């Protein structure tokens, strides 16, 4: 089914309803999301199928599955909905210039310190822009971008998504956190290119480490470090919250490896000793980025927010 055929006898509401049924996995939840009754939605889809001369959904008991035609309509129609939204946003920008709505997303750990500073500065410059923000896991932020629920999302770049584009904000270095007492027993060196006193990570091979969970970016980095240096140190404890992990390291419960940026989220009386490590200052650096949809229209408000983020944070965060 090509775009010309798809457009014959179709309305945007047709596409929206079909997409919602597929997204929700059935008529009942889709009707609830669309704020209409299930019988009304069923009648609407039956009428749509008659207009198109195509069966869009097959039913097996209470389960509903899109047919090939239904999948094709949803896929091609989704592109049309996306283009319509882009056009609406662009026309709104032209009409309002400074007024408008900005929908931004943040990963939770970055949002602690990044979001308050950005909101304060952005509101000073663009007081008439309404801001809606979401704090989510990176995978959810990517999904929300692709579903046109966000204009821009800020997070640590791990794996690139082919349908997204990324703008570099800053490169965060990864450091070793530990207590002052633990640090006193280590051999520390000063290296001019490193932001903190340098430690040979291999000297910590027998130290207990505080670990995060496998799906977390911090744990991915730690596994790579241990692999690179052929280390298998004991595990002190496994903790999900990274700021809690930094605090535990400060109190001597173990060594912790994580981004330098986390120290700006600390509000504890006991701060950890921090050390650089690795063959280069940025060997395990994390690229903090602003992500938008490839080929999508980026509203001026979002462009201005990204520009401001670069202005405030746009340097290599080495100290």
C-alpha positions as CSV (number, residue, x, y, z in Angstrom):
1,X,0.0,0.0,0.0
2,X,1.7,3.2,-1.1
3,X,1.1,6.7,0.3
4,X,-1.4,7.7,-2.4
5,X,-3.5,4.7,-1.8
6,X,-3.3,5.2,1.9
7,X,-4.6,8.7,1.7
8,X,-7.7,7.7,-0.3
9,X,-10.7,8.0,2.0
10,X,-8.6,8.3,5.1
11,X,-8.7,10.9,7.9
12,X,-6.1,11.5,10.6
13,X,-8.5,10.2,13.2
14,X,-8.7,6.9,11.3
15,X,-4.9,6.5,11.7
16,X,-4.9,7.6,15.3
17,X,-7.6,5.1,16.2
18,X,-5.9,2.2,14.5
19,X,-2.5,3.1,16.1
20,X,-4.1,3.3,19.5
21,X,-5.7,-0.1,19.2
22,X,-2.4,-1.7,18.2
23,X,-0.5,0.2,20.9
24,X,-3.0,-0.8,23.6
25,X,-3.4,-4.4,22.3
26,X,-7.1,-4.3,22.1
27,X,-10.3,-2.2,21.8
28,X,-11.1,-1.8,25.5
29,X,-7.9,-0.1,26.6
30,X,-7.7,1.9,23.3
31,X,-11.3,3.2,23.8
32,X,-10.4,4.2,27.4
33,X,-7.3,6.0,26.2
34,X,-9.3,7.7,23.4
35,X,-12.0,8.7,25.9
36,X,-14.8,7.0,23.9
37,X,-16.8,3.8,24.5
38,X,-15.7,0.4,23.3
39,X,-18.8,-0.1,21.2
40,X,-18.3,3.3,19.5
41,X,-14.7,2.4,18.7
42,X,-15.7,-1.0,17.3
43,X,-18.4,0.6,15.1
44,X,-15.9,3.2,13.9
45,X,-13.3,0.6,12.9
46,X,-16.0,-1.6,11.2
47,X,-17.1,1.5,9.2
48,X,-13.4,2.3,8.3
49,X,-12.9,-1.3,7.1
50,X,-15.9,-1.0,4.9
51,X,-14.7,2.4,3.5
52,X,-11.3,0.9,2.7
53,X,-12.5,-2.5,1.6
54,X,-9.9,-4.0,3.9
55,X,-9.9,-6.0,7.1
56,X,-7.6,-4.2,9.6
57,X,-7.9,-6.5,12.6
58,X,-8.2,-10.2,13.2
59,X,-9.8,-11.5,16.4
60,X,-8.9,-14.7,18.4
61,X,-11.2,-14.8,21.4
62,X,-10.6,-11.6,23.4
63,X,-7.3,-10.9,21.6
64,X,-7.0,-8.6,18.7
65,X,-4.2,-8.6,16.1
66,X,-3.6,-6.2,13.2
67,X,-3.7,-7.7,9.8
68,X,-1.0,-6.9,7.2
69,X,-3.2,-4.0,6.0
70,X,-3.6,-2.8,9.6
71,X,0.1,-2.9,10.2
72,X,0.7,-1.1,6.9
73,X,-1.8,1.6,7.7
74,X,-0.3,2.1,11.2
75,X,3.2,2.3,9.9
76,X,2.6,4.6,6.9
77,X,-0.1,6.5,8.8
78,X,2.2,7.1,11.7
79,X,4.6,8.8,9.4
80,X,1.8,11.1,8.2
81,X,0.9,11.9,11.8
82,X,4.5,12.7,12.6
83,X,4.7,15.0,9.6
84,X,1.5,16.7,10.6
85,X,2.8,17.3,14.1
86,X,6.0,18.7,12.8
87,X,4.1,21.1,10.5
88,X,1.9,22.2,13.4
89,X,4.9,22.9,15.6
90,X,6.7,24.8,12.8
91,X,3.6,27.0,12.1
92,X,3.3,27.6,15.9
93,X,6.9,28.7,16.0
94,X,6.4,31.1,13.1
95,X,3.2,32.5,14.6
96,X,4.2,32.8,18.2
97,X,8.0,33.2,18.0
98,X,8.6,33.3,21.8
99,X,5.5,31.6,23.1
100,X,4.9,27.9,23.0
101,X,5.3,24.6,24.7
102,X,8.5,22.7,25.3
103,X,8.4,19.0,26.2
104,X,11.7,17.8,27.6
105,X,12.9,14.5,29.1
106,X,15.7,13.8,31.5
107,X,17.4,10.6,32.9
108,X,16.8,10.6,36.7
109,X,20.5,10.9,37.8
110,X,21.3,13.8,35.5
111,X,18.0,15.6,36.3
112,X,18.9,16.1,40.0
113,X,21.4,18.9,39.3
114,X,21.0,19.6,35.6
115,X,17.2,20.2,35.6
116,X,16.9,22.9,38.3
117,X,19.8,25.0,36.8
118,X,18.4,24.7,33.3
119,X,14.9,25.6,34.2
120,X,15.9,28.6,36.2
121,X,18.1,30.0,33.3
122,X,15.7,29.1,30.6
123,X,12.7,30.8,32.3
124,X,14.8,33.9,32.8
125,X,15.3,34.1,29.0
126,X,12.0,32.7,27.8
127,X,9.4,33.4,30.4
128,X,6.4,32.8,28.1
129,X,7.5,29.2,27.1
130,X,5.5,26.5,29.0
131,X,7.7,23.6,30.0
132,X,6.6,20.1,30.5
133,X,9.2,17.6,31.6
134,X,9.5,13.8,32.1
135,X,12.0,11.9,34.2
136,X,12.4,8.4,32.8
137,X,14.9,5.6,32.1
138,X,16.8,6.2,28.8
139,X,14.8,3.5,27.0
140,X,11.6,5.2,27.9
141,X,12.9,8.6,26.8
142,X,13.8,7.1,23.4
143,X,10.3,5.7,23.0
144,X,8.7,8.9,24.0
145,X,10.8,10.8,21.4
146,X,9.7,8.4,18.7
147,X,6.1,8.6,19.8
148,X,6.3,12.4,19.6
149,X,5.7,12.8,23.3
150,X,8.9,14.8,23.8
151,X,10.7,17.4,21.8
152,X,14.1,16.7,23.2
153,X,15.6,14.4,25.8
154,X,18.9,14.7,27.7
155,X,20.8,11.6,28.9
156,X,24.1,9.7,28.8
157,X,24.7,8.2,25.4
158,X,25.3,4.5,25.6
159,X,23.9,2.9,22.4
160,X,22.9,5.1,19.4
161,X,19.4,4.7,18.1
162,X,19.2,4.8,14.3
163,X,16.1,7.0,14.4
164,X,17.6,9.6,16.7
165,X,20.2,12.3,16.3
166,X,22.4,13.5,19.2
167,X,24.0,16.8,20.1
168,X,27.0,16.7,22.4
169,X,26.6,18.7,25.6
170,X,29.7,17.6,27.6
171,X,32.0,14.7,28.2
172,X,31.9,13.5,31.8
173,X,34.9,11.7,33.2
174,X,34.6,8.5,35.2
175,X,36.4,8.6,38.6
176,X,37.0,6.4,41.6
177,X,35.2,7.2,44.8
178,X,36.4,6.0,48.2
179,X,36.7,7.1,51.9
180,X,39.6,9.3,53.0
181,X,40.7,6.4,55.3
182,X,40.9,3.9,52.3
183,X,42.7,6.5,50.2
184,X,45.4,7.0,52.9
185,X,46.6,3.4,52.2
186,X,46.9,3.9,48.4
187,X,49.7,5.2,46.3
188,X,48.6,8.4,44.8
189,X,50.3,10.3,41.9
190,X,49.8,13.7,40.4
191,X,49.4,13.9,36.6
192,X,48.9,17.2,35.0
193,X,46.2,16.2,32.5
194,X,44.0,14.5,35.1
195,X,41.4,16.4,37.1
196,X,42.0,14.5,40.3
197,X,45.0,12.8,41.9
198,X,45.7,9.6,39.9
199,X,45.5,6.1,41.2
200,X,46.5,2.8,39.5
201,X,43.2,1.0,39.4
202,X,45.1,-2.3,39.5
203,X,46.2,-1.5,43.1
204,X,42.5,-1.8,44.1
205,X,42.1,-5.4,42.9
206,X,41.6,-6.7,46.4
207,X,39.4,-3.9,47.6
208,X,35.7,-4.5,48.0
209,X,33.6,-2.6,45.4
210,X,30.1,-1.2,45.6
211,X,28.3,-2.4,42.5
212,X,25.1,-1.3,40.7
213,X,22.7,-3.6,38.8
214,X,23.5,-5.0,35.3
215,X,21.1,-2.8,33.4
216,X,22.6,0.4,34.8
217,X,25.2,2.4,32.8
218,X,27.5,2.7,35.8
219,X,27.7,-1.1,36.1
220,X,28.4,-1.4,32.3
221,X,31.4,0.9,32.8
222,X,32.6,-1.0,35.8
223,X,32.5,-4.3,34.0
224,X,34.5,-2.8,31.1
225,X,37.1,-1.4,33.6
226,X,37.5,-4.8,35.3
227,X,37.7,-6.6,31.9
228,X,40.4,-4.1,30.6
229,X,42.5,-4.5,33.7
230,X,41.8,-8.2,34.3
231,X,40.4,-7.6,37.8
232,X,37.8,-9.5,39.8
233,X,37.6,-7.6,43.1
234,X,35.2,-8.7,45.9
235,X,31.7,-7.1,45.9
236,X,31.0,-5.1,49.1
237,X,27.3,-4.7,48.2
238,X,24.9,-4.1,45.3
239,X,23.0,-0.9,45.3
240,X,20.6,0.6,42.7
241,X,20.8,4.3,43.6
242,X,24.1,5.8,42.4
243,X,24.1,8.7,44.9
244,X,23.6,6.3,47.7
245,X,26.6,4.4,46.3
246,X,28.8,7.5,46.3
247,X,27.7,8.2,49.9
248,X,28.5,4.6,51.0
249,X,31.9,4.9,49.4
250,X,32.5,8.2,51.3
251,X,31.7,6.3,54.6
252,X,34.2,3.5,53.8
253,X,31.8,0.7,52.8
254,X,33.7,0.1,49.6
255,X,35.2,1.6,46.4
256,X,32.8,2.9,43.7
257,X,33.4,3.8,40.1
258,X,31.0,6.3,38.5
259,X,30.9,9.6,36.6
260,X,32.4,12.7,38.1
261,X,29.1,14.6,37.7
262,X,27.5,12.6,40.5
263,X,29.4,14.6,43.1
264,X,27.3,17.6,42.3
265,X,24.2,15.7,43.4
266,X,25.6,15.1,46.9
267,X,24.0,16.6,49.9
268,X,25.7,14.5,52.6
269,X,28.0,15.8,55.3
270,X,30.6,13.2,54.4
271,X,32.1,13.6,50.9
272,X,34.3,11.0,49.3
273,X,37.9,11.2,48.2
274,X,38.0,11.2,44.4
275,X,40.7,9.9,42.1
276,X,41.3,9.8,38.4
277,X,42.5,6.5,36.8
278,X,43.1,5.0,33.4
279,X,45.4,5.5,30.5
280,X,43.9,8.8,29.5
281,X,41.7,11.3,31.4
282,X,38.6,10.4,29.3
283,X,39.2,6.7,28.7
284,X,35.8,5.8,30.2
285,X,34.2,9.2,29.6
286,X,30.4,9.4,29.2
287,X,28.9,11.6,26.5
288,X,26.0,13.6,27.8
289,X,23.8,14.5,24.9
290,X,20.5,16.1,23.7
291,X,18.6,13.6,21.6
292,X,15.9,14.5,19.0
293,X,14.2,12.5,16.3
294,X,16.1,12.1,13.0
295,X,14.3,14.0,10.3
296,X,11.8,15.5,12.7
297,X,11.2,19.2,13.2
298,X,12.9,20.5,16.4
299,X,10.8,23.5,17.8
300,X,12.7,26.7,18.4
301,X,12.1,26.4,22.1
302,X,13.9,23.0,22.1
303,X,16.7,24.5,20.0
304,X,17.1,27.3,22.4
305,X,17.1,24.9,25.4
306,X,19.8,22.8,23.8
307,X,21.8,25.9,23.0
308,X,21.5,27.1,26.6
309,X,22.6,23.7,27.9
310,X,25.7,23.9,25.8
311,X,26.4,27.4,27.0
312,X,26.1,26.4,30.7
313,X,27.5,22.9,30.6
314,X,29.2,22.8,27.2
315,X,32.8,22.1,28.2
316,X,34.7,18.9,28.9
317,X,33.7,18.2,32.5
318,X,37.1,17.3,33.9
319,X,36.8,19.0,37.3
